[in-house]
Amino acid sequence: MNQQQGWTLDAIQQLREMARERIPVTVMSLKLKRPVEAVRAKLAQIGLTGVES
């Protein structure tokens, strides 16, 4: 399995903004060029739950 790309502060800020705007996780995944599961995991890690798939 390939090593996952780390999350930059900029990427986390973008993720928070998209979550605040209620953008679906699938769209976040495409915009951030990361797997859906990685986006969901990071949202959970930073305490942003309840974002739509």
N, C-alpha and C positions, 0 to 999 in steps of 0.2 A: 504494500500500500504506500502511496506517495505521501510525503510529509505535507501537512496542510500549511497554507500560507498564514502567517501571523496577522493579527488584527492591528492595524495602525490606529492612532488616535483619530485621524481624519475619517477612517472607515467607521469607527464606533460613533462618531458624531453624526455621520450621515445616517447610520442605522437608527439612532435616537430620533433624528428629525423625521425620518420616514415613519417610525412607529407613532410619533406624535400626530402625524398626518393620517394615521390609520391606513397606510398603504399595505396591501396584502404581502405576506411573507414571500410568496412566489415572485412578486414583482421586485421586492427588496433583493432577493437572490439574484435575479437577472441584472439589476443595476449594480450590485456589488461584485458580480461575477464569482459568486460562491454558491456551494450547494445549499439547498433549502434547509437541510438538517443542521448545517453549520450556522446558518442565520438563526434558526430556532434556538440552538444551543447558546449562542451568544446573547440573544434576547433574554433567555432564562438566567444566564450568568449575571447579567447586569440588572436583573430585576424587572424587566419589561415583559410582562405576561399578558395574555388576553388579546394579542394581536392576531388578526384574522389570517387564515391560510390563504 
